[in-house]
Amino acid sequence: MKPLTSVAPGTRIVLGLAFFVLFTLLWSAVTFSGFVSKTFLADPWMMLTSGWRLLTEYGFAKDIGMTVWRVLGGFLIAAALALPLGVLMGAYKPVEAFFEPFVSFARYLPASAFIPLLILWAGIGEAQKLALIFIGSFFQLVLMVAVSVGNTRRDLVEAAYTLGSTDASLVKRVLIPGAAPEIAEILRMVLGWAWTYVIVAELIGSSSGIGHMITDSQSLLATDQIIFGIIVIGLIGLCSDLAFKWANRRLFPWALLDR
């Protein structure tokens, strides 16, 4: 094992699965042995049986669908507005000078702090939840995309101008394609943050969703259901992460040469 040395795909999968196996064994040991009360931490089998009941008897699949819809809706709206603004900020310094101070200020504001205002403005319906995800994702995306576009290699820019490229053509044919692989990675990371925001939104004033189920389970001290909900979030996030990685490898195969 050497620093920065790549790992074979098969080895990577085995090592990743090994961690989950060891974690489950440790979890089983502290719960089945009675070292930790099941009131505070349910064992894996109890969690699985409760999860099955949630899916088959209590319509938890609908809650999962509502949460996924909220995440994708808020994230796609944020991405649709943040990507062009981020590209403009990265490409044109006057645009960056105009927007960057406010964007830098806004991205440090915790999205959860806006919940009281959003409930006042939009109620407790879907608009409030989408708005919270938008606020949590938009400003992060704008600044990260702007930095990525602004870090385009200067030799590529100079070569494009030497070959007679116009400003608009430079943005379209050099800056955006050059930053595209990194922008795709930025989208992958911020999508993970969007899941945090949707659960926070669903914990307050919601009648559906994974966060709503977790809140109800907390009032009943049903740690088995809480753990199942958390694991479902992690599994959906892992699947979306793997899907992003797969798509990035297909869309930007040249980016793998730099890794």
C-alpha positions in Angstrom: 0.0 0.0 0.0 1.6 3.3 -1.2 0.3 6.8 -1.1 -1.8 7.9 -4.1 -1.5 4.4 -5.7 -4.7 3.3 -7.4 -6.6 0.2 -6.3 -8.0 -2.4 -8.6 -11.8 -2.2 -9.1 -12.3 -5.7 -7.6 -10.2 -4.9 -4.6 -12.0 -1.6 -4.0 -15.4 -3.4 -4.0 -14.1 -6.1 -1.6 -12.6 -3.5 0.8 -15.8 -1.4 0.7 -18.0 -4.4 1.5 -15.6 -5.5 4.2 -16.2 -2.3 6.1 -20.0 -2.8 6.1 -19.6 -6.4 7.2 -17.4 -5.4 10.1 -19.7 -2.5 11.1 -22.7 -4.9 11.1 -20.8 -7.5 13.2 -19.9 -4.8 15.8 -23.5 -3.5 15.8 -24.8 -7.1 16.3 -22.3 -7.7 19.1 -23.3 -4.7 21.2 -27.0 -5.2 20.7 -27.5 -9.0 20.8 -25.2 -9.3 23.8 -27.4 -6.8 25.8 -24.5 -4.4 26.2 -26.7 -1.7 24.8 -30.5 -1.7 25.5 -32.7 -2.2 22.5 -34.7 0.8 23.6 -31.7 3.0 22.7 -30.3 0.9 19.8 -32.2 -1.8 18.0 -30.4 -4.9 16.7 -30.0 -5.5 13.0 -32.7 -8.2 12.8 -35.2 -6.1 14.7 -34.4 -3.2 12.3 -35.0 -5.3 9.2 -38.3 -6.8 10.4 -39.6 -3.3 11.4 -38.5 -2.0 8.0 -40.3 -4.8 6.2 -43.5 -3.9 8.1 -43.1 -0.2 7.2 -42.8 -1.1 3.5 -45.6 -3.7 3.4 -48.1 -2.4 6.0 -47.6 1.3 6.5 -46.9 2.6 3.0 -43.3 3.7 3.7 -42.5 3.3 0.0 -44.7 6.3 -0.7 -42.7 8.3 1.9 -39.5 7.3 0.1 -40.9 8.4 -3.2 -41.9 11.8 -1.8 -38.5 12.4 -0.3 -36.7 11.5 -3.6 -39.1 13.7 -5.5 -38.4 16.6 -3.2 -34.6 16.2 -3.4 -34.5 15.9 -7.2 -37.0 18.8 -7.6 -35.1 21.2 -5.4 -31.7 20.2 -6.6 -32.6 20.4 -10.3 -34.0 23.9 -9.9 -30.9 25.0 -8.1 -28.6 23.4 -10.7 -30.5 24.9 -13.6 -30.0 28.4 -12.2 -26.6 27.9 -10.6 -24.7 26.4 -13.6 -25.1 29.3 -16.0 -24.4 31.9 -13.3 -21.4 30.0 -12.1 -20.0 29.8 -15.7 -20.5 33.5 -16.2 -18.8 34.3 -12.9 -15.9 32.0 -13.8 -15.5 33.4 -17.3 -16.0 37.1 -16.8 -14.3 38.8 -13.8 -16.7 41.8 -13.7 -19.6 39.4 -13.2 -17.7 37.6 -10.5 -16.9 40.9 -8.8 -20.6 41.8 -8.8 -22.0 38.5 -7.5 -19.2 36.9 -5.5 -19.4 38.9 -2.3 -23.1 38.1 -1.9 -22.8 34.5 -2.9 -19.9 34.0 -0.5 -22.0 35.6 2.2 -25.1 33.6 1.5 -23.4 30.2 1.3 -22.4 30.5 5.0 -26.0 30.9 6.1 -27.4 27.6 7.4 -30.3 26.6 5.3 -32.2 25.3 8.3 -32.3 28.9 9.7 -34.6 29.8 6.9 -37.3 27.3 7.9 -39.3 29.7 10.0 -39.4 32.3 7.2 -40.1 29.7 4.6 -43.0 28.3 6.6 -44.3 31.9 7.0 -43.9 32.6 3.3 -44.9 29.3 1.7 -46.6 27.3 4.5 -45.7 23.7 5.2 -46.4 22.4 1.7 -44.0 21.3 -1.0 -42.9 24.8 -1.9 -41.3 25.2 1.5 -39.3 22.0 1.2 -38.2 22.7 -2.4 -37.2 26.2 -1.4 -35.1 24.9 1.5 -33.2 22.5 -0.7 -32.7 25.3 -3.3 -31.2 27.6 -0.7 -28.9 24.9 0.6 -27.7 23.9 -2.8 -27.8 27.0 -5.0 -25.1 29.2 -3.5 -22.7 26.3 -3.0 -23.1 25.3 -6.6 -22.6 28.8 -8.0 -19.3 29.4 -6.2 -17.8 26.0 -6.8 -18.7 26.1 -10.5 -17.3 29.6 -10.8 -14.0 28.5 -9.2 -13.8 25.4 -11.5 -14.4 27.4 -14.7 -12.0 30.1 -13.5 -9.2 27.6 -13.0 -9.1 26.6 -16.7 -5.6 26.2 -17.9 -4.3 29.5 -19.3 -2.3 27.8 -22.1 -5.6 26.5 -23.5 -7.1 29.9 -23.4 -4.1 31.5 -25.1 -4.0 28.8 -27.7 -7.7 29.3 -28.5 -7.2 33.1 -29.0 -4.2 32.4 -31.1 -6.3 30.3 -33.4 -8.8 33.1 -33.7 -11.4 32.1 -31.2 -14.0 34.8 -30.1 -14.9 35.4 -26.5 -18.2 33.5 -26.8 -16.5 30.6 -28.6 -13.9 30.5 -25.9 -16.5 30.0 -23.3 -18.4 27.4 -25.3 -15.5 25.4 -26.7 -12.8 25.7 -24.1 -14.0 26.9 -20.7 -17.1 24.8 -20.4 -15.7 21.5 -21.8 -12.5 21.9 -19.7 -14.5 22.4 -16.5 -17.3 19.9 -17.3 -15.7 16.8 -15.5 -15.1 18.8 -12.4 -18.6 20.4 -12.6 -20.1 16.9 -12.8 -18.2 16.0 -9.6 -19.5 19.2 -7.9 -23.0 18.2 -8.8 -22.5 14.8 -7.3 -21.2 16.2 -4.0 -23.9 18.9 -3.7 -26.6 16.3 -4.4 -25.4 14.6 -1.2 -25.9 17.8 0.7 -29.4 18.2 -0.7 -30.4 15.0 1.1 -29.4 16.7 4.4 -31.6 19.6 3.7 -34.7 17.6 2.7 -34.6 15.5 5.9 -34.4 18.7 8.0 -37.4 20.1 6.1 -39.4 17.0 6.6 -38.6 16.9 10.3 -40.7 20.1 10.8 -44.3 20.4 9.7 -44.4 17.5 7.2 -47.0 14.8 6.8 -45.0 12.5 4.5 -41.4 11.6 3.7 -38.6 9.8 5.4 -38.0 12.6 7.8 -41.7 12.6 8.8 -41.4 8.8 9.6 -38.3 9.4 11.6 -40.0 12.1 13.7 -43.0 9.8 14.4 -40.7 7.0 15.3 -38.8 9.2 17.7 -41.9 10.0 19.7 -42.6 6.2 20.0 -38.9 5.4 20.9 -38.9 3.1 17.9 -35.2 3.1 17.3 -35.5 0.2 14.9 -37.6 2.3 12.5 -35.4 5.4 12.9 -32.3 3.3 12.0 -34.1 1.8 9.0 -35.0 5.2 7.8 -31.4 6.4 8.1 -30.2 3.3 6.3 -32.7 3.9 3.5 -31.4 7.4 3.0 -27.8 6.1 2.9 -28.7 3.4 0.4 -30.5 5.9 -1.9 -27.6 8.3 -1.6 -25.1 5.6 -2.4 -27.0 4.5 -5.5 -27.2 8.1 -6.8 -23.5 8.6 -6.1 -22.6 5.4 -8.0 -24.9 6.5 -10.9 -23.2 9.9 -11.0 -19.8 8.2 -11.1 -20.9 5.9 -13.9 -22.3 8.7 -15.9 -19.2 10.8 -15.4 -17.0 8.0 -16.7 -19.1 7.6 -19.8 -19.4 11.4 -20.5 -15.9 12.4 -19.7 -13.5 9.5 -20.2 -10.6 11.8 -20.7 -10.8 13.0 -17.2 -9.8 9.6 -15.9 -6.3 10.1 -17.4 -5.6 12.8 -14.8 -6.4 10.5 -11.8 
